[in-house]
Amino acid sequence: MFPAPSSLLAPSRAFRGPGLPINTTDSRPSMKIKHHSTLCFLATAFLSVASAPAYAAALGYTDTPMLPGGKWHVHDPNRSQPTVVKPGTPSTQKKSGKAPSDAVVLFDGTNLSKWRTGKGNASGWTVEDGTMVVPPKNTENGGDIWTRDEFGDCQVHIEWAAPTPPKGDSQERGNSGLFFFGIYELQILDSYENKTYPDGQAASIYGQQPPLANASRKPGDWQVYDIAFTAPRFKDGKVEQPAYITVFHNGILVQNHVAILGTSGHKTLASYKPHGAQGPLKLQDHNDPVRFRNIWVRPLKTIE
């Protein structure tokens, strides 16, 4: 950058010898000519830069190496621009947050229209103070609750709170579960100062993989799962690629792209049975009044 015009027009200070004052009013003709020439040159350069067209950054290149697959160049301008998504707002312990603009909202605190029983009926779960609550045992249309929508690869956000005061211990304390396709379980359990088998505690892949850490909050506090789920792929009746899951529990990474071994079960070894590319989510009724709020899903697609 060139100096600003004000600095160009500042008085020149002449050299001085030892003990001599600085002369800022040198009137010798040769010095005036030099100062005049210098100012004209710099002023011309400054005006040239100011009048030059703004530099336009390159939107991409087609003379760069090809990425694996041979379809796109590095920095290829012809690739589709990512979809613009307005982020949601985070929740607090007192107030539920908002979902991103492209999310499928499964529960916003008002009704259970996005949920059904296993038989397709309206659910008997209750809505209280902006939360959905597992109902008492033997409630009509109680039991597990399923989404009416189906999903494959997806991002899921769900908030839940274990009952307070706590009752029971191990698996009999604040128990529920989030099931992908209705069969792959991410455990929901009050694991705050409550020991159980590690592959059955909160944020475990039930019966398969314990979480990397116990990030549980105390009973009554809202807890958050943020999940990236990749559905399994099947070919010729066999699993070609297992399901994968990444989980953040209250902001702590607890499952890091872990392969799911198959259908979850109690005291059984998981295995796969072929199914479709999409399936419902399920929340478990384990006879504990666990509360839920702010549940949303973002279906995920591979970017070309």
C-alpha positions in Angstrom: 0.0 0.0 0.0 1.1 3.5 -0.7 1.1 6.2 2.1 -2.0 8.1 2.6 -2.1 11.5 0.9 -1.8 13.4 4.2 1.5 11.7 4.9 2.7 12.5 1.4 2.1 16.1 2.0 3.8 16.3 5.3 6.9 18.6 5.5 10.2 17.0 4.6 12.9 17.0 7.2 16.4 17.7 5.9 19.5 15.8 7.1 21.6 17.5 9.8 25.1 17.2 11.0 26.1 16.6 14.6 24.9 19.4 16.8 22.9 21.2 14.0 19.2 21.9 14.3 16.8 20.2 11.9 16.0 22.4 9.0 12.4 22.0 7.8 12.3 25.1 5.7 15.2 24.5 3.3 14.7 27.0 0.4 17.5 25.8 -1.9 16.1 25.4 -5.5 17.5 21.8 -6.0 15.7 20.6 -2.9 12.4 22.2 -4.0 12.7 20.5 -7.4 13.4 17.1 -5.8 10.4 17.5 -3.3 8.1 18.5 -6.2 9.2 15.6 -8.4 8.7 13.1 -5.6 5.3 14.4 -4.7 4.1 14.3 -8.3 5.4 10.7 -8.7 3.7 9.4 -5.5 0.5 11.3 -6.2 0.3 9.8 -9.7 0.9 6.3 -8.2 -1.7 6.8 -5.5 -4.3 7.8 -8.0 -3.5 4.9 -10.3 -4.0 2.4 -7.4 -7.2 4.1 -6.3 -8.7 4.0 -9.8 -7.7 0.3 -10.5 -10.6 -2.2 -10.6 -11.1 -4.3 -7.4 -9.4 -7.7 -7.4 -11.9 -10.5 -7.9 -11.0 -13.7 -6.0 -11.1 -16.9 -8.2 -14.2 -19.0 -7.7 -12.3 -22.1 -8.5 -9.9 -23.8 -10.9 -10.1 -26.5 -13.6 -6.4 -26.8 -14.2 -5.7 -28.5 -10.8 -5.2 -32.2 -10.0 -8.2 -34.5 -10.1 -9.6 -35.7 -6.8 -10.1 -39.5 -6.2 -12.9 -40.8 -8.4 -11.9 -38.7 -11.4 -15.0 -36.4 -11.3 -13.8 -33.2 -9.6 -10.7 -31.0 -9.8 -9.2 -29.6 -6.6 -11.0 -26.3 -6.0 -13.4 -27.2 -8.8 -15.9 -24.3 -9.4 -18.5 -26.6 -10.9 -19.3 -28.5 -7.7 -22.7 -27.7 -6.1 -22.6 -25.0 -3.4 -23.5 -26.3 0.0 -27.1 -25.7 1.1 -27.5 -22.7 3.3 -28.9 -23.7 6.8 -29.9 -21.2 9.5 -28.5 -22.6 12.8 -30.8 -23.2 15.7 -30.3 -21.9 19.2 -29.0 -23.8 22.2 -31.1 -24.8 25.1 -30.6 -23.9 28.7 -31.8 -25.8 31.8 -34.8 -23.5 31.9 -35.6 -23.0 28.2 -35.7 -25.3 25.2 -33.7 -24.2 22.2 -34.7 -24.0 18.5 -33.9 -26.5 15.7 -31.9 -25.6 12.6 -33.9 -24.4 9.6 -33.7 -27.7 7.7 -34.5 -30.0 10.6 -37.5 -32.3 10.9 -38.9 -31.3 14.3 -40.2 -34.4 16.1 -41.2 -32.6 19.3 -41.4 -28.9 19.9 -43.2 -29.0 23.3 -46.7 -28.8 22.0 -48.0 -32.2 20.8 -47.2 -35.8 19.8 -48.4 -35.6 16.2 -45.1 -36.9 14.9 -45.3 -40.1 17.1 -47.3 -43.3 17.1 -47.6 -46.6 19.0 -46.1 -49.8 17.5 -49.6 -50.4 16.1 -49.9 -47.0 14.5 -52.2 -45.4 17.0 -51.8 -42.0 18.7 -49.5 -42.3 21.6 -50.6 -42.4 25.2 -47.4 -40.5 26.4 -48.2 -37.2 28.1 -47.2 -33.7 27.3 -46.5 -31.6 30.4 -45.0 -28.1 30.6 -43.4 -28.4 27.1 -42.0 -31.9 27.7 -43.1 -35.4 26.6 -43.1 -37.9 29.5 -43.2 -41.7 29.7 -46.6 -42.5 31.1 -47.4 -44.8 34.1 -47.4 -48.5 33.5 -50.6 -49.9 31.8 -51.5 -46.5 30.4 -53.7 -46.9 27.3 -51.5 -46.6 24.2 -48.5 -46.4 26.4 -45.4 -48.5 25.8 -42.7 -47.7 23.3 -43.2 -44.7 21.0 -42.2 -44.6 17.3 -41.8 -41.7 14.8 -44.2 -41.6 11.9 -41.3 -40.4 9.7 -38.5 -42.7 8.7 -34.8 -41.9 8.4 -31.6 -43.3 7.0 -28.3 -41.4 7.5 -29.1 -38.6 9.9 -28.1 -36.1 12.6 -30.3 -36.4 15.7 -30.6 -34.0 18.6 -32.5 -35.1 21.7 -32.8 -33.8 25.3 -33.9 -35.9 28.2 -34.1 -35.7 32.0 -34.1 -38.6 34.5 -36.7 -38.6 37.3 -36.0 -36.8 40.5 -35.7 -37.8 43.2 -34.0 -40.9 41.8 -35.4 -44.3 42.6 -33.7 -47.7 42.2 -30.2 -48.5 41.0 -28.3 -49.9 38.1 -30.8 -50.5 35.2 -33.8 -49.7 37.3 -33.1 -46.0 37.5 -34.2 -43.5 34.9 -34.1 -46.1 32.1 -35.1 -45.5 28.4 -33.4 -45.7 25.1 -33.2 -44.2 21.6 -33.5 -46.8 18.9 -32.5 -46.2 15.2 -34.6 -48.2 12.8 -36.3 -49.3 16.0 -33.6 -51.8 16.7 -30.2 -50.2 17.2 -30.2 -48.7 20.8 -28.3 -45.8 22.2 -28.9 -46.2 26.0 -30.7 -43.6 28.1 -30.1 -44.1 31.8 -29.6 -42.2 35.0 -25.8 -42.8 35.3 -25.1 -40.0 37.7 -23.4 -41.8 40.7 -25.2 -45.0 39.6 -23.0 -47.9 38.5 -24.1 -50.6 36.1 -22.5 -52.8 33.5 -20.5 -50.4 31.3 -22.1 -51.4 28.0 -25.5 -50.5 29.5 -24.8 -47.1 31.0 -25.9 -43.8 29.6 -24.7 -43.2 26.0 -23.6 -46.8 25.5 -24.5 -48.7 22.4 -26.5 -51.1 24.5 -24.9 -54.5 25.0 -22.0 -53.6 22.7 -19.9 -50.5 23.4 -19.5 -48.4 26.6 -19.1 -44.7 26.2 -15.6 -43.1 26.3 -16.7 -41.1 29.4 -19.5 -40.8 31.8 -20.8 -37.2 31.1 -24.0 -37.6 33.1 -25.7 -34.7 34.9 -27.6 -35.2 38.1 -31.3 -36.4 38.0 -33.7 -33.7 37.0 -31.2 -31.8 34.9 -31.6 -31.7 31.1 -29.1 -33.9 29.3 -28.3 -33.6 25.6 -27.4 -36.2 23.0 -26.1 -35.0 19.6 -25.7 -37.9 17.2 -24.5 -38.6 13.7 -25.8 -42.0 12.5 -24.9 -43.8 9.3 -27.3 -46.5 8.4 -26.1 -50.0 7.5 -25.9 -51.1 3.8 -27.0 -54.5 2.7 -26.2 -56.4 -0.5 -27.5 -59.9 -1.6 -29.0 -60.4 1.9 -25.8 -59.7 3.8 -24.4 -56.6 5.5 -22.1 -54.8 3.2 -21.3 -52.0 5.6 -22.3 -51.8 9.3 -24.1 -48.9 10.9 -21.8 -46.3 12.4 -22.6 -43.9 15.2 -20.9 -40.8 16.7 -22.3 -39.4 19.9 -21.8 -36.3 22.0 -23.2 -36.4 25.5 -23.6 -33.0 27.1 -21.0 -31.7 24.6 -18.5 -34.6 25.4 -17.5 -37.0 22.6 -18.5 -40.4 24.0 -18.8 -42.6 20.8 -16.4 -41.9 18.0 -17.6 -43.3 14.7 -18.2 -46.7 16.3 -19.4 -49.6 14.2 -22.7 -51.1 15.5 -22.6 -54.9 15.6 -26.3 -55.4 14.8 -29.7 -55.4 16.5 -29.5 -54.5 20.2 -30.6 -57.0 22.8 -30.4 -58.0 26.5 -27.8 -60.7 27.2 -27.6 -61.6 23.5 -24.9 -61.2 20.8 -25.9 -58.6 18.2 -26.2 -59.5 14.6 -27.7 -58.0 11.4 -30.8 -58.9 9.5 -31.4 -57.0 6.2 -33.9 -54.2 6.1 -34.7 -51.1 4.1 -32.7 -47.9 3.6 -34.9 -46.0 6.1 -36.7 -46.7 9.3 -38.4 -45.0 12.3 -36.8 -43.9 15.5 -38.1 -45.4 18.7 -38.1 -44.2 22.3 -38.4 -46.9 24.9 -41.0 -47.1 27.7 -39.0 -48.8 30.5 -41.6 -47.9 33.2 -39.6 -44.8 34.4 -41.1 -41.3 33.9 -38.2 -40.0 31.8 -38.9 -36.6 30.2 -37.9 -35.5 26.7 -37.9 -32.1 24.8 -36.4 -30.5 21.7 -36.1 -33.5 19.5 -35.2 -33.0 15.9 -33.5 -34.8 13.0 -31.6 -33.6 9.9 -31.6 -36.3 7.2 -28.1 -36.4 5.7 -27.1 -36.8 2.0 -23.7 -37.4 0.5 -22.3 -34.3 -1.2 -21.2 -35.0 -4.8 
